[in-house]
Amino acid sequence: MASANDKLRFALIGAGGMGTGDATDCLSLGTTEIAAVGDIYQGRLERAKERWGNHVFTTRDYREILAKKDIDAVIVATPDHWHAQIAHDALLAGKDVYVEKPMVHKFPELQMLRDAEKKSGRILQVGHLERFNPALTRLAGVIEKLVR
């Protein structure tokens, strides 16, 4: 069991713009460390090592990340059609998961993830932070007043 002084070790699966932003935000907390990056594009893996250090494990196959016992959580920021499957596999591998939106495309994928979350006992969080951006919520209020 980890103590309160331990850093949460996470992996990024999908190292494009959104994933890199998510990982950078996560690292800014000071309570986390990035242990691995997965992406099918070799250039993104090379950039991950430049950005976060040569100690970061990189792979083109996300399943190699899920097999690592020293990773506590994953950020899934791949192309949308991969979100559900990778999040499912990560939960069943015993990882907590932050998955970008959309979490799923079809209802059976939602049920698959719900079942995996219950079976694993792990945390599943869906990224929809733009809904809570103060500038966007103010804009929504202005628009609402205009259409009344």
C-alpha positions in Angstrom: 0.0 0.0 0.0 1.3 3.4 -1.0 1.9 6.0 1.7 0.8 9.7 1.4 4.4 10.6 0.7 4.6 8.4 -2.4 4.2 9.8 -5.8 1.6 8.4 -8.0 3.2 6.8 -11.1 1.2 7.2 -14.2 1.5 6.5 -17.9 0.3 8.4 -20.9 -1.3 6.5 -23.7 -1.7 8.8 -26.7 1.0 11.5 -26.7 -0.6 14.1 -29.0 -1.6 17.6 -28.0 -4.4 16.7 -25.6 -2.5 13.8 -23.9 0.7 15.9 -23.5 -1.4 18.7 -22.0 -3.1 16.3 -19.6 0.3 14.8 -18.6 1.9 18.2 -18.1 -1.1 19.3 -15.9 -0.8 16.1 -13.9 2.9 16.6 -13.4 2.3 20.1 -12.2 0.6 18.8 -9.1 4.0 17.7 -7.7 2.5 14.4 -6.4 3.0 12.4 -9.6 5.6 11.1 -11.9 5.4 9.9 -15.5 6.7 6.4 -15.9 5.7 5.5 -19.4 4.4 6.8 -22.7 2.6 4.8 -25.4 1.9 6.1 -28.9 2.0 4.5 -32.3 4.0 7.4 -33.8 7.7 7.0 -33.1 8.3 10.8 -33.2 5.9 11.3 -30.2 7.8 8.7 -28.2 11.1 10.4 -29.0 9.6 13.8 -28.0 8.3 12.3 -24.7 11.9 11.3 -23.8 13.1 14.7 -24.7 10.3 16.4 -22.6 10.3 14.1 -19.6 13.6 12.2 -19.6 15.3 9.1 -20.9 14.1 7.1 -17.9 10.5 7.2 -19.3 9.6 3.8 -20.7 8.2 4.2 -24.3 6.3 1.8 -26.5 4.1 1.6 -29.5 2.0 -1.1 -27.9 -0.1 0.1 -24.9 -0.5 -3.4 -23.6 3.2 -3.3 -22.6 2.4 -0.4 -20.3 -0.6 -2.1 -18.8 1.6 -5.1 -18.0 3.9 -3.0 -15.9 3.3 -3.4 -12.2 4.9 -0.1 -11.2 2.3 2.0 -12.9 -0.7 3.2 -10.8 -2.8 5.0 -13.4 -3.1 5.8 -17.0 -4.2 8.7 -19.1 -6.0 7.6 -22.3 -5.8 10.3 -24.9 -5.7 8.3 -28.1 -7.9 8.9 -31.1 -11.5 8.7 -30.0 -12.3 5.2 -31.4 -9.7 3.6 -29.1 -10.8 5.2 -25.8 -13.3 2.5 -24.6 -11.1 -0.5 -25.4 -7.9 0.9 -23.9 -9.7 2.2 -20.8 -11.4 -1.2 -20.4 -8.0 -3.1 -20.7 -6.4 -0.6 -18.2 -9.1 -1.1 -15.6 -8.8 -4.9 -15.8 -5.0 -4.5 -15.6 -5.5 -2.9 -12.2 -4.9 0.8 -13.2 -6.9 3.8 -12.4 -8.0 5.5 -15.6 -8.5 9.1 -16.8 -10.0 8.9 -20.3 -10.6 11.8 -22.6 -14.0 12.4 -24.1 -15.8 10.8 -25.7 -15.5 7.8 -23.4 -17.5 5.6 -25.7 -19.2 5.7 -29.1 -21.8 3.0 -28.6 -23.9 1.8 -25.7 -22.3 -1.7 -25.5 -19.0 0.0 -24.9 -20.5 1.9 -22.0 -21.7 -1.3 -20.4 -18.3 -2.9 -21.0 -16.5 -0.1 -19.2 -19.1 -0.1 -16.4 -18.6 -3.8 -15.8 -14.8 -3.5 -15.9 -14.9 -0.6 -13.4 -17.0 -2.7 -11.0 -15.0 -5.8 -11.5 -11.6 -4.1 -11.0 -12.6 -1.7 -8.2 -10.5 0.9 -9.9 -11.3 4.6 -10.6 -12.6 5.6 -14.0 -12.8 9.4 -14.7 -13.8 11.0 -18.0 -12.2 14.2 -19.1 -14.7 16.9 -19.9 -12.9 19.8 -18.2 -13.9 22.3 -20.9 -17.4 22.2 -19.4 -15.9 23.7 -16.2 -13.6 26.3 -17.8 -14.7 29.6 -16.1 -14.5 31.5 -19.4 -16.8 29.0 -21.1 -19.3 28.9 -18.3 -19.5 32.7 -18.4 -20.0 32.6 -22.1 -22.7 30.0 -21.7 -24.5 32.3 -19.3 -24.2 35.2 -21.8 -25.6 33.1 -24.6 -28.4 31.8 -22.4 -29.5 35.4 -21.6 -29.3 36.4 -25.3 -31.7 33.6 -26.4 -34.3 34.2 -23.7 
